[in-house]
Amino acid sequence: MSLPKTLAEDVARNLVMVARLIDEDPEQAYAYSRIALRLASRVAAVREAAGFAAYATQKYGEALAEFRASRRMTGSVELWPVMADCERGLGRPERAMAMAGEPEVQKLDKAGQVEMRLVAAGARRDMGQIDAAIVTLQSPELASSAVHSWTPRLRYAYADALLEAGREDEAREWFGKALEADKDGATDASDRLAALDGVEFVDALGDDDEPADEHLAVPADEHYDDRTDEHDDAPADEPTDADDAPTDAQADADDEQDDADGPAKA
């Protein structure tokens, strides 16, 4: 769907802020996503961004509704694993397991299939089936010595499941393998290994040795200026026709009603 140039620019600026803030400030990213959604609810990329922002703030029912809307618009199965993880977040691991067995999984690329395997193993653990979770994670991807973007998380999940099952020696081995593959620090495998080895990290500086200026309060107006700078990219006023923008409310009504009462993920 094409948008008028000015409106498209406003939407794009808000989506940029969502991408920029979603890791460091999920709540603020969510606020930007809501602006984009009000401006262009019939754009699949907007619905997807709104879904990830809601997911990052643990609003799993809302995230699932947005992902479903995006999928209806595009026909893509790319969001299938995160949709299944939303079902886990809503306290419905059995639905996540059902999704893991659907034909859509076979249409995913390798990264998507690994992601689905991680979600399925998590659902097994949610249901108290720790041995089944371990088996779920055992795969050619886990056994491979090749390192991909998903390798550290897959090895880490396997180590964590082994540890929960009381298989500490194997868990230590796999936390070590996760650490070897984790060049970007995507996991806390080093901390988990240290904990298993009984290593305790202590602050080398005593309370009296801390730099004095670390305890100085930041003036309120400085906080305000920082926030103002962050919001320069957001439209100061919403377009007058924003309230008339279609919201797909009717298309999503059935999905949202089904998800609205679900408990939030722990």
Solvent accessible surface area in square Angstrom, and as a share of the most:
residue,aa,sasa,rsa
1,M,155,0.69
2,S,105,0.67
3,L,40,0.20
4,P,92,0.58
5,K,159,0.68
6,T,99,0.58
7,L,31,0.16
8,A,38,0.29
9,E,74,0.33
10,D,14,0.07
11,V,7,0.04
12,A,50,0.39
13,R,96,0.35
14,N,0,0.00
15,L,42,0.21
16,V,76,0.44
17,M,1,0.01
18,V,6,0.04
19,A,76,0.59
20,R,140,0.51
21,L,3,0.02
22,I,38,0.19
23,D,134,0.70
24,E,129,0.58
25,D,53,0.28
26,P,41,0.26
27,E,106,0.47
28,Q,41,0.18
29,A,0,0.00
30,Y,36,0.14
31,A,44,0.34
32,Y,2,0.01
33,S,0,0.00
34,R,75,0.27
35,I,34,0.17
36,A,0,0.00
37,L,17,0.08
38,R,101,0.37
39,L,5,0.03
40,A,5,0.04
41,S,2,0.01
42,R,114,0.42
43,V,29,0.17
44,A,22,0.17
45,A,59,0.46
46,V,1,0.01
47,R,5,0.02
48,E,58,0.26
49,A,20,0.16
50,A,2,0.01
51,G,0,0.00
52,F,70,0.29
53,A,0,0.00
54,A,0,0.00
55,Y,61,0.23
56,A,38,0.30
57,T,21,0.12
58,Q,94,0.42
59,K,68,0.29
60,Y,16,0.06
61,G,15,0.14
62,E,54,0.24
63,A,0,0.00
64,L,1,0.01
65,A,2,0.01
66,E,8,0.04
67,F,0,0.00
68,R,46,0.17
69,A,1,0.01
70,S,3,0.02
71,R,66,0.24
72,R,118,0.43
73,M,71,0.32
74,T,79,0.46
75,G,59,0.57
76,S,48,0.31
77,V,22,0.13
78,E,127,0.57
79,L,13,0.06
80,W,22,0.08
81,P,7,0.04
82,V,21,0.12
83,M,10,0.04
84,A,0,0.00
85,D,13,0.07
86,C,0,0.00
87,E,5,0.02
88,R,47,0.17
89,G,0,0.00
90,L,5,0.03
91,G,48,0.46
92,R,31,0.11
93,P,18,0.11
94,E,96,0.43
95,R,91,0.33
96,A,0,0.00
97,M,41,0.18
98,A,61,0.47
99,M,23,0.10
100,A,26,0.20
101,G,68,0.65
102,E,71,0.32
103,P,89,0.56
104,E,32,0.14
105,V,15,0.09
106,Q,141,0.63
107,K,141,0.60
108,L,13,0.07
109,D,99,0.52
110,K,103,0.44
111,A,46,0.35
112,G,12,0.12
113,Q,57,0.25
114,V,1,0.01
115,E,53,0.24
116,M,5,0.02
117,R,81,0.30
118,L,23,0.11
119,V,9,0.05
120,A,6,0.05
121,A,3,0.03
122,G,12,0.11
123,A,0,0.00
124,R,72,0.26
125,R,65,0.24
126,D,73,0.38
127,M,69,0.31
128,G,63,0.61
129,Q,70,0.31
130,I,36,0.18
131,D,97,0.50
132,A,35,0.27
133,A,0,0.00
134,I,3,0.01
135,V,97,0.56
136,T,30,0.17
137,L,1,0.01
138,Q,84,0.37
139,S,15,0.09
140,P,107,0.67
141,E,26,0.12
142,L,10,0.05
143,A,85,0.66
144,S,43,0.28
145,S,105,0.68
146,A,49,0.38
147,V,85,0.49
148,H,91,0.40
149,S,104,0.67
150,W,23,0.08
151,T,2,0.01
152,P,9,0.06
153,R,97,0.35
154,L,1,0.01
155,R,20,0.07
156,Y,42,0.16
157,A,24,0.19
158,Y,14,0.05
159,A,0,0.00
160,D,31,0.16
161,A,0,0.00
162,L,0,0.00
163,L,49,0.25
164,E,98,0.44
165,A,36,0.28
166,G,61,0.59
167,R,88,0.32
168,E,78,0.35
169,D,112,0.58
170,E,68,0.30
171,A,0,0.00
172,R,73,0.27
173,E,90,0.40
174,W,36,0.13
175,F,0,0.00
176,G,20,0.19
177,K,63,0.27
178,A,0,0.00
179,L,74,0.37
180,E,119,0.53
181,A,5,0.04
182,D,14,0.07
183,K,170,0.72
184,D,136,0.71
185,G,56,0.54
186,A,71,0.55
187,T,29,0.17
188,D,63,0.33
189,A,0,0.00
190,S,56,0.36
191,D,79,0.41
192,R,59,0.21
193,L,30,0.15
194,A,14,0.11
195,A,72,0.56
196,L,34,0.17
197,D,85,0.44
198,G,66,0.64
199,V,78,0.45
200,E,143,0.64
201,F,154,0.64
202,V,120,0.69
203,D,103,0.53
204,A,107,0.83
205,L,92,0.46
206,G,36,0.35
207,D,124,0.64
208,D,145,0.75
209,D,93,0.48
210,E,50,0.22
211,P,62,0.39
212,A,85,0.66
213,D,96,0.50
214,E,114,0.51
215,H,129,0.58
216,L,130,0.65
217,A,96,0.74
218,V,78,0.45
219,P,69,0.44
220,A,84,0.65
221,D,90,0.47
222,E,86,0.39
223,H,91,0.41
224,Y,132,0.50
225,D,78,0.40
226,D,88,0.46
227,R,126,0.46
228,T,61,0.35
229,D,96,0.50
230,E,63,0.28
231,H,68,0.30
232,D,102,0.53
233,D,46,0.24
234,A,15,0.12
235,P,26,0.16
236,A,105,0.81
237,D,120,0.62
238,E,69,0.31
239,P,38,0.24
240,T,144,0.84
241,D,82,0.42
242,A,8,0.06
243,D,130,0.67
244,D,119,0.62
245,A,18,0.14
246,P,55,0.34
247,T,81,0.47
248,D,18,0.09
249,A,65,0.51
250,Q,158,0.70
251,A,56,0.44
252,D,2,0.01
253,A,43,0.33
254,D,119,0.62
255,D,31,0.16
256,E,74,0.33
257,Q,132,0.59
258,D,65,0.34
259,D,2,0.01
260,A,75,0.58
261,D,128,0.67
262,G,23,0.22
263,P,88,0.55
264,A,76,0.59
265,K,54,0.23
266,A,135,1.05
